[in-house]
Amino acid sequence: MLAEIESHPDVMRWNIEPYKGDMTEMYRAFKEAIEKLQVEKDKIFLVGIFEGMVVGFVGVRSKDEGLNRIGEVGISVHPNHWGRGFGTSLLKAAVEKAKAEGFAKLELETIASNKAM
Ligand SMILES: CC(C)(COP(=O)(O)OP(=O)(O)OC[C@H]1O[C@@H](n2cnc3c(N)ncnc32)[C@H](O)[C@@H]1OP(=O)(O)O)[C@@H](O)C(=O)NCCC(=O)NCCS
């Protein structure tokens, strides 16, 4: 489901570096990234579940290793579930977790024309 969300055209168009591989490769990449989370302690990955379905996810990765750790945020919610507060809930949870894990600042980059739809 993560790969379906990330490859959805309405999500992909706002991605600064859109994924160019095929779905099988994307599934593999998500699987590998999730497995690596066990050892990569500088990353946060949270999944939003509603009525047993994955509706979105948020990730934070460390941009540097200094004292002022900066986290880079990526967030995607499936377009079928936009505007229902899932993005807000995911982001709030990620901010709390990032604070607890010692991130001093979070950044999110997006395309300037990215407006709420
Ligand atoms: C951005 C995104 C995660 C929001 O998810 P969502 O579940 O619809 O968010 P919410 O329902 O919690 O909406 C929260 C608020 O953000 C606003 N909002 C949503 N998308 C927005 C955007 N692109 N620009 C500005 N505001 C936006 C909503 O209008 C809402 O405002 P309100 O609280 O005043 O009503 C979702 O639209 C998405 O996945 N977009 C494609 C990927 C993307 O743009 N990711 C971010 C850049 S990496």
The ligand as a Tripos MOL2 file, in Angstrom:
@<TRIPOS>MOLECULE
LIG
   48    50     1     0     0
SMALL
NO_CHARGES

@<TRIPOS>ATOM
      1 C1         -0.0730   17.2590    2.0320 C.3       1 LIG1
      2 C2         -0.8680   16.0250    2.4720 C.3       1 LIG1
      3 C3          0.0410   15.0570    3.2460 C.3       1 LIG1
      4 C4         -1.9980   16.5300    3.3980 C.3       1 LIG1
      5 O1         -2.6970   15.3820    3.9010 O.3       1 LIG1
      6 P1         -4.1950   15.5030    4.3920 P.3       1 LIG1
      7 O2         -4.5350   14.2280    5.1120 O.co2     1 LIG1
      8 O3         -5.0840   15.9130    3.2790 O.co2     1 LIG1
      9 O4         -4.0670   16.7040    5.4460 O.3       1 LIG1
     10 P2         -5.1680   17.2090    6.4710 P.3       1 LIG1
     11 O5         -6.5190   16.6720    6.1430 O.co2     1 LIG1
     12 O6         -4.6580   16.9320    7.8480 O.co2     1 LIG1
     13 O7         -5.1440   18.7750    6.1830 O.3       1 LIG1
     14 C5         -4.4320   19.6290    7.0270 C.3       1 LIG1
     15 C6         -4.4910   21.0640    6.5680 C.3       1 LIG1
     16 O8         -3.4950   21.2520    5.5600 O.3       1 LIG1
     17 C7         -4.0590   21.8780    4.4360 C.3       1 LIG1
     18 N1         -3.3280   21.3790    3.2770 N.ar      1 LIG1
     19 C8         -3.3790   20.1590    2.7230 C.ar      1 LIG1
     20 N2         -2.5580   20.1060    1.6430 N.ar      1 LIG1
     21 C9         -1.9640   21.3290    1.5520 C.ar      1 LIG1
     22 C10        -1.0380   21.9140    0.6500 C.ar      1 LIG1
     23 N3         -0.5430   21.2210   -0.3640 N.pl3     1 LIG1
     24 N4         -0.6780   23.2080    0.8440 N.ar      1 LIG1
     25 C11        -1.1800   23.9350    1.8680 C.ar      1 LIG1
     26 N5         -2.0730   23.4240    2.7700 N.ar      1 LIG1
     27 C12        -2.4510   22.1460    2.5970 C.ar      1 LIG1
     28 C13        -5.5200   21.4630    4.4500 C.3       1 LIG1
     29 O9         -6.3050   22.3860    3.7310 O.3       1 LIG1
     30 C14        -5.8120   21.5060    5.9540 C.3       1 LIG1
     31 O10        -6.0250   22.8280    6.3580 O.3       1 LIG1
     32 P3         -7.1000   23.1850    7.4900 P.3       1 LIG1
     33 O11        -6.6550   22.4300    8.7310 O.co2     1 LIG1
     34 O12        -6.9820   24.6660    7.6190 O.co2     1 LIG1
     35 O13        -8.4020   22.7000    6.9580 O.co2     1 LIG1
     36 C15        -1.5450   15.2930    1.2860 C.3       1 LIG1
     37 O14        -2.3130   16.2250    0.5530 O.3       1 LIG1
     38 C16        -0.5350   14.6460    0.3310 C.2       1 LIG1
     39 O15        -0.1380   13.4990    0.5270 O.2       1 LIG1
     40 N6         -0.1660   15.3960   -0.7310 N.am      1 LIG1
     41 C17         0.7580   14.8690   -1.7500 C.3       1 LIG1
     42 C18         2.1650   14.7310   -1.2350 C.3       1 LIG1
     43 C19         2.6770   16.0520   -0.6660 C.2       1 LIG1
     44 O16         2.3610   17.1360   -1.1520 O.2       1 LIG1
     45 N7          3.4880   15.9380    0.3930 N.am      1 LIG1
     46 C20         4.0810   17.1140    1.0450 C.3       1 LIG1
     47 C21         5.2950   17.5880    0.3400 C.3       1 LIG1
     48 S1          6.6080   16.4260    0.4860 S.3       1 LIG1
@<TRIPOS>BOND
     1     1     2 1
     2     2     3 1
     3     2     4 1
     4     2    36 1
     5     4     5 1
     6     5     6 1
     7     6     7 2
     8     6     8 1
     9     6     9 1
    10     9    10 1
    11    10    11 2
    12    10    12 1
    13    10    13 1
    14    13    14 1
    15    14    15 1
    16    15    16 1
    17    15    30 1
    18    16    17 1
    19    17    18 1
    20    17    28 1
    21    18    19 ar
    22    18    27 ar
    23    19    20 ar
    24    20    21 ar
    25    21    22 ar
    26    21    27 ar
    27    22    23 1
    28    22    24 ar
    29    24    25 ar
    30    25    26 ar
    31    26    27 ar
    32    28    29 1
    33    28    30 1
    34    30    31 1
    35    31    32 1
    36    32    33 2
    37    32    34 1
    38    32    35 1
    39    36    37 1
    40    36    38 1
    41    38    39 2
    42    38    40 1
    43    40    41 1
    44    41    42 1
    45    42    43 1
    46    43    44 2
    47    43    45 1
    48    45    46 1
    49    46    47 1
    50    47    48 1
@<TRIPOS>SUBSTRUCTURE
     1 LIG1         1 GROUP 0 **** ****
